[in-house]
Every structure is written in structure tokens, then in C-alpha cells.
Amino acid sequence: QVQLVESGGGLVQPGGSLRLSCAASGISFSSISVMSWYRRAPGKERELVASMTSAGGNTNFADSVKGRFTISRDNVKSTVYLQMNNLKPEDTAVYYCYVFRWGIGYWGQGTQVTVSS
């Protein structure tokens, strides 16, 4: 059974940083074609924050986070990371890990990020 477990969320002041982790189990990490982070803010639709292709390592970011967020992976630990710097109150949301393999997508349970002074 595929499981994605996010961690690293929490409360941070504006301008601060957090690193989210998404640990994958029950799936060969090397078989994943796309790894992504989404978020859903209160009262808003879920949006793509960052994605990375496994083959070429190409990355894509939402305009609102470009220059502040980075996505990376550790194949040994089967973990995807989202490094978030210079956080803003509008980054407050539940962040979800998503991976896509062989035509099927898998979601994590989400981790709350709150940016507030």
C-alpha cells in the first residue's frame, strides 16, 4: 500500500522558514514520474505549489512562490522536500504531497503551515 507522510509544518513568523518532508513507502521511489506539493488555503481551491519530474529533475513553481520555495528529493530516503523561505501570511495553508506513477496519483494527508506574527 502506498503511503505518503508529510511532516515539518507548524507556526512560523513572517519572513521565517520551514522545510516540509514527504516520506514515501510502499512505492519504488525511482518509478515515480512526478513529485509535487500542493496547498489549500482556507476558502480557496487547492493549488499546485511546486513540482519536479524524476527523469530530468525539471522543476516548476507557482508564481507566488518563485524565488522563495525549492523542491528537492532524496532517493535514498524516498523523501521529497519543500524548502520554504521568506514565508508570508498568504502562504498559510494545508500542504499536501502528491506523486504520480503509472497513471495513478497518490496524496498525503497534509500538514498545516501557519504564517503569523
Protein Blocks (a to p, Z undefined) as FASTA:
>chain_A
ZZdddehiacddehiacddddddehiafklpmbdcdddddehiacddfbdcdfklopacd
dfklgokaccdddfklopacdddehiafklgccddddddeehiacddebjaddddZZ
